[in-house]
Amino acid sequence: MPNHVRKLFASALALALAAALALAGCSHAPATPNQAQGLERTESIALSEIPEYAGEPSVEVDGGQPGFTDEDIDAAKAGGLESYSELDALGRCGPAVALVGPETLPTEERGSIGMVKPSGWQISKYDFIDGRYLYNRCHLIGFQLTGENANERNLITGTRYLNTQGMLPLENEIAAYVKETGNHVLFRATPLFQGSELVVRGVQLEALSIEDGGAGVRFNAYCYNVQPNVEIDYATGDNSGASAEDAEAAGEERVYILNTRSMKFHDPNCKSVDDMAEHNKQEFTGTRDELLESGYEPCGRCDP
């Protein structure tokens, strides 16, 4: 379904959702435009209130209670389904919010996001990191929730650890709930920067399931933008660690086999290549970095 059609359908469904909740005894006054705007700008927790990273990818905030107000919920149900802050003067993302439901889930395969360079972006590799690359282009609101691809207002420079250990499990919780129940979850992701630093220190994630008043999904967590065994300069994105790989190796040209459907690249001798549908298979001669910049990810089986 085209994106603009999906958004129109989502708005109509939001009105139906509000009406259904009103009939159920949960009616609220319609949100004004100012209320809808306020949903995007609600104050987040201060970095000074976050404990130092101590080995866990995330920490509970405010006892796990999301900071949504009644006005926030009203605004979402009145049509404030999906909003991404404008980039600031340093090119940094701000809060992103969405009312996630069956109608916002992607209906197409994820596309390339390699052309987006979030603030502080650079390519850094370590052999002890899964996939070897320190930084990912992390969606504030995951692709699996709203189908956003190369939206520069929704992509930050985040570590592999932040992406897969901190944010992904919470996004998976929302996606699983929506698919199982057909209900909606109000979700907000707030990147927290310190001063004029270009790389985010972490991301605050808040979620509340709407139809059941938070019985299905309710959390408020801060996910650390760290990578074990790597020291990060958040002002610039520069970093150092115990086992950095030789950068020249990634610049060598060689032959790869691409899966244009899964957006994975493989060694030509990888067993996954034999299982690949011919119409999804493409040969590529070039560097590993070129593929990563184009949004492809290395196969986990052959680790090319």
C-alpha positions in Angstrom: 0.0 0.0 0.0 1.5 3.4 -1.0 2.7 5.5 2.0 0.2 8.4 1.4 -2.7 6.0 1.2 -1.6 4.2 4.3 -1.4 7.5 6.2 -4.9 8.5 5.0 -6.2 5.1 6.0 -4.5 5.5 9.4 -6.2 8.9 10.0 -9.6 7.5 9.3 -9.0 4.5 11.6 -7.9 6.9 14.3 -11.2 8.6 14.2 -12.9 5.3 14.4 -10.8 4.3 17.4 -11.7 7.5 19.2 -15.4 6.9 18.6 -15.1 3.3 19.8 -13.4 4.3 23.0 -16.0 7.0 23.6 -18.7 4.4 23.4 -16.8 2.3 25.8 -16.9 5.1 28.4 -13.4 6.4 27.7 -14.4 9.6 25.9 -12.2 12.7 25.8 -12.5 16.1 24.4 -11.0 16.4 20.9 -7.4 17.5 20.8 -6.5 20.9 19.5 -3.7 21.5 17.0 -1.6 22.8 19.9 -2.2 19.7 21.9 -1.1 17.5 18.9 2.1 19.7 18.7 2.7 19.3 22.4 2.8 15.6 22.1 6.0 15.9 20.1 7.6 18.3 22.6 6.8 16.8 26.0 9.8 17.2 28.4 12.0 14.1 28.6 14.1 12.9 31.4 17.4 14.7 32.1 20.6 12.9 31.4 21.7 13.8 34.9 18.9 11.5 36.2 20.1 8.5 34.4 22.4 6.1 36.3 25.8 5.3 34.7 25.9 2.3 32.4 26.5 -0.8 34.5 26.3 -3.7 32.0 22.6 -3.7 31.1 21.5 -2.2 27.7 18.6 -0.3 29.3 17.3 1.0 32.6 13.7 1.6 33.8 12.6 5.2 34.1 10.0 6.6 36.5 9.1 3.1 37.6 8.4 2.1 34.1 5.4 4.5 33.8 5.3 6.4 30.5 4.9 10.1 30.8 1.9 10.5 28.5 -0.7 12.9 29.6 -4.5 12.7 28.9 -3.9 15.4 26.3 -1.2 13.3 24.7 -3.6 10.4 24.4 -6.4 12.7 23.1 -4.1 14.1 20.5 -3.0 10.7 19.2 -6.6 9.5 18.9 -7.6 12.7 17.2 -5.2 12.0 14.3 -1.7 12.7 15.6 -0.7 9.3 14.5 2.9 9.8 13.4 5.2 12.8 13.9 9.0 13.3 13.5 10.7 16.5 14.8 12.6 18.8 12.5 16.4 18.4 12.6 18.0 21.1 14.8 20.8 23.5 13.8 23.4 20.7 14.3 21.4 18.2 12.1 20.3 16.2 15.2 17.0 14.4 15.5 14.3 15.2 18.1 11.5 13.2 19.6 9.4 11.0 17.3 5.9 9.7 18.2 3.4 7.4 16.6 0.1 5.6 17.4 1.2 2.2 16.3 -1.5 -0.1 15.0 -2.3 -2.7 12.3 -2.6 0.1 9.7 0.9 1.5 10.4 2.8 -1.8 10.1 4.8 -2.0 6.9 3.3 -3.8 3.9 6.5 -3.7 1.8 10.1 -4.8 2.3 12.5 -2.4 3.9 14.4 -0.2 1.4 17.8 1.3 1.4 18.8 3.8 4.1 22.5 4.1 3.2 22.2 7.5 1.8 21.2 9.1 5.2 24.2 10.3 7.3 22.9 11.1 10.8 24.7 13.6 13.0 28.1 12.1 14.1 28.0 9.4 11.5 31.2 7.5 10.6 32.2 4.0 9.7 34.1 2.2 12.5 34.8 -1.5 12.7 35.8 -4.0 15.5 36.1 -7.7 15.1 34.4 -8.4 18.5 31.2 -6.7 17.5 28.4 -8.7 15.8 28.5 -7.6 12.2 31.8 -5.8 13.0 30.4 -2.3 12.5 30.2 -0.1 15.6 27.5 2.2 14.3 24.1 1.5 12.8 21.6 3.9 11.3 19.1 3.4 14.2 15.4 4.1 13.6 13.9 6.1 16.5 10.6 4.4 15.7 11.5 1.0 14.2 10.7 0.1 10.6 8.6 -2.8 11.8 6.2 -0.4 13.5 5.6 2.4 10.9 7.4 1.3 7.8 9.7 4.4 7.7 12.8 3.9 5.5 15.2 6.7 4.7 13.6 9.4 6.9 16.5 11.5 8.1 14.3 12.8 11.0 13.9 9.2 12.3 17.5 8.0 12.0 20.3 8.5 14.6 23.9 7.3 14.9 23.6 4.4 17.3 25.8 1.6 18.3 25.1 -2.0 17.3 24.5 -2.6 21.0 21.9 0.1 21.3 20.1 -1.0 18.2 19.9 -4.8 18.9 20.2 -5.1 22.7 18.6 -1.9 23.9 15.8 -0.7 21.5 14.9 -3.8 19.5 13.5 -5.9 22.3 11.1 -3.1 23.3 10.1 -2.5 19.7 9.4 -6.3 19.3 7.1 -6.2 22.3 5.0 -3.5 20.7 4.9 -5.3 17.3 3.9 -8.6 18.8 1.1 -7.0 20.8 -0.3 -5.2 17.8 -0.2 -8.2 15.6 -1.8 -10.4 18.3 -4.6 -8.1 19.4 -5.2 -5.6 16.6 -5.0 -2.9 19.2 -3.0 0.4 19.2 0.1 1.5 21.2 1.1 5.1 21.7 4.9 5.1 21.3 7.5 7.9 21.8 11.2 7.8 21.2 13.3 10.7 22.5 17.0 10.9 21.7 19.0 12.5 24.5 22.1 14.6 23.5 24.5 16.3 25.9 25.2 19.9 25.0 26.3 20.3 21.4 27.4 16.7 21.0 26.6 15.1 17.7 26.1 11.5 18.9 23.2 10.7 21.1 24.0 9.5 24.7 20.9 7.3 24.7 17.2 7.1 23.7 14.2 7.2 26.0 11.4 4.9 24.9 7.8 5.2 26.2 4.8 3.1 25.3 1.2 2.6 26.4 -1.4 0.3 24.8 -4.6 2.4 24.3 -7.6 0.2 24.2 -6.8 -1.7 27.4 -5.3 1.3 29.3 -1.8 0.0 29.4 -2.6 -3.6 30.5 -1.0 -5.0 27.3 2.0 -2.7 26.9 3.4 -0.2 29.3 7.0 0.9 29.7 9.3 3.8 30.1 13.0 2.9 29.5 16.3 4.6 28.7 18.5 2.7 26.3 22.3 3.4 26.5 24.1 4.3 23.3 27.3 2.5 24.3 29.3 -0.5 23.0 31.2 -2.7 25.4 35.0 -2.4 25.0 34.7 0.7 22.9 35.3 4.3 24.0 33.1 6.8 22.2 33.7 10.6 21.8 30.1 11.7 21.6 31.1 15.2 20.4 32.3 13.8 17.1 31.6 10.1 16.9 35.3 9.2 17.0 36.0 6.0 18.9 38.7 3.6 20.0 38.8 0.1 21.2 41.0 -2.9 21.9 40.7 -4.6 18.5 40.0 -2.3 15.6 40.3 -3.9 12.2 42.5 -2.8 9.4 40.5 -0.2 7.5 42.2 -1.0 4.2 40.6 -4.5 4.1 37.2 -3.0 3.8 38.3 -0.9 0.9 39.4 -3.9 -1.3 37.2 -4.7 -4.2 35.8 -8.2 -4.5 32.7 -10.1 -5.8 29.6 -10.4 -3.5 26.2 -11.9 -4.1 23.3 -9.7 -3.1 19.9 -10.7 -2.0 17.8 -7.7 -3.1 14.8 -8.9 -1.1 16.5 -9.3 2.3 19.1 -6.6 1.7 21.9 -9.0 2.7 25.2 -9.6 0.9 27.0 -12.9 0.8 30.3 -14.6 -0.1 29.7 -16.3 -3.5 30.4 -19.7 -1.9 27.9 -19.1 0.9 25.3 -21.9 1.3 22.5 -19.2 1.5 23.3 -18.3 -2.1 22.1 -21.7 -3.3 18.8 -21.2 -1.4 18.2 -17.8 -2.9 15.5 -17.2 -5.4 17.1 -16.3 -8.8 15.0 -13.1 -9.2 16.4 -11.8 -5.8 20.0 -12.7 -6.7 22.4 -10.1 -8.0 26.2 -10.1 -8.4 28.1 -7.1 -7.2 31.8 -6.2 -7.6 33.0 -3.5 -5.3 33.9 -2.9 -1.6 32.2 -4.0 1.5 31.9 -0.3 2.6 30.0 0.5 -0.6 27.4 -2.1 0.2 27.0 -1.0 3.8 26.6 2.6 2.7 23.9 1.4 0.3 21.9 -0.1 3.2 22.9 -3.8 2.7 24.0 -5.9 5.7 26.4 -8.8 5.8 25.1 -12.4 5.9 25.3 -13.8 9.4 26.2 -17.3 8.1 29.3 -16.5 5.9 30.2 -13.1 7.5 31.7 -11.7 4.2 
